[in-house]
């Protein structure tokens, strides 16, 4: 999260992907990768990672919210 706060999105994505490798059943690393892609306006990549997080935690309201943000920005 520190990398994200200082606009180091590439390093933040790398750290979250590493966390996803070590925590394969946890949806949060995928969600945060998606958020980083939203911040960099890469909405297709964001949708891929947020959707993966949604598969792992279909009832998480934060994940549903971020998917809504992606849908808003892509006019879906």
PLY file of the C-alpha trace (Angstrom):
ply
format ascii 1.0
element vertex 76
property float x
property float y
property float z
element edge 75
property int vertex1
property int vertex2
end_header
0.00 0.00 0.00
2.95 2.31 0.56
3.94 2.06 -3.11
0.40 2.92 -4.14
0.32 5.98 -1.88
3.40 7.44 -3.58
2.08 6.69 -7.09
4.51 3.79 -7.68
1.85 1.70 -9.37
4.21 -0.77 -11.08
5.91 -1.65 -7.81
2.55 -1.88 -6.01
1.22 -4.26 -8.67
4.37 -6.36 -8.38
4.00 -6.57 -4.60
0.31 -7.48 -4.80
0.99 -10.15 -7.43
3.66 -11.62 -5.19
1.13 -11.66 -2.35
-1.38 -13.41 -4.64
1.23 -16.09 -5.30
1.70 -16.73 -1.58
-2.04 -16.44 -0.72
-3.82 -18.20 -3.62
-7.17 -18.49 -1.82
-7.28 -14.84 -0.75
-9.13 -12.37 -2.95
-7.50 -9.20 -1.61
-4.25 -9.24 -3.62
-6.24 -9.61 -6.86
-8.57 -6.84 -5.78
-5.71 -4.47 -5.04
-4.04 -5.23 -8.38
-7.34 -4.30 -9.98
-7.47 -1.07 -8.00
-3.98 -0.17 -9.16
-5.04 -0.74 -12.76
-8.09 1.46 -12.17
-5.78 4.21 -10.90
-3.68 3.91 -14.08
-6.84 3.88 -16.24
-6.16 0.35 -17.56
-9.75 -0.74 -17.21
-9.61 -4.04 -19.10
-6.78 -5.29 -16.89
-8.59 -3.93 -13.85
-11.71 -5.84 -14.82
-9.73 -9.06 -15.16
-8.25 -8.84 -11.66
-11.36 -7.56 -9.93
-13.38 -10.33 -11.58
-10.87 -12.87 -10.27
-11.28 -11.39 -6.79
-15.05 -11.67 -7.21
-14.69 -15.37 -8.07
-12.81 -15.92 -4.82
-15.14 -13.79 -2.67
-18.51 -13.35 -4.42
-20.16 -11.64 -1.44
-17.49 -9.02 -0.71
-19.10 -5.58 -1.12
-15.74 -3.85 -1.67
-15.04 -6.12 -4.65
-18.51 -5.46 -6.07
-17.95 -1.72 -5.62
-14.67 -1.80 -7.55
-16.30 -3.81 -10.33
-18.94 -1.08 -10.49
-16.20 1.54 -10.83
-14.74 -0.36 -13.77
-18.19 -0.64 -15.36
-18.78 3.09 -14.90
-15.48 4.04 -16.55
-16.08 1.68 -19.47
-19.69 2.87 -19.91
-21.15 -0.60 -19.26
0 1
1 2
2 3
3 4
4 5
5 6
6 7
7 8
8 9
9 10
10 11
11 12
12 13
13 14
14 15
15 16
16 17
17 18
18 19
19 20
20 21
21 22
22 23
23 24
24 25
25 26
26 27
27 28
28 29
29 30
30 31
31 32
32 33
33 34
34 35
35 36
36 37
37 38
38 39
39 40
40 41
41 42
42 43
43 44
44 45
45 46
46 47
47 48
48 49
49 50
50 51
51 52
52 53
53 54
54 55
55 56
56 57
57 58
58 59
59 60
60 61
61 62
62 63
63 64
64 65
65 66
66 67
67 68
68 69
69 70
70 71
71 72
72 73
73 74
74 75
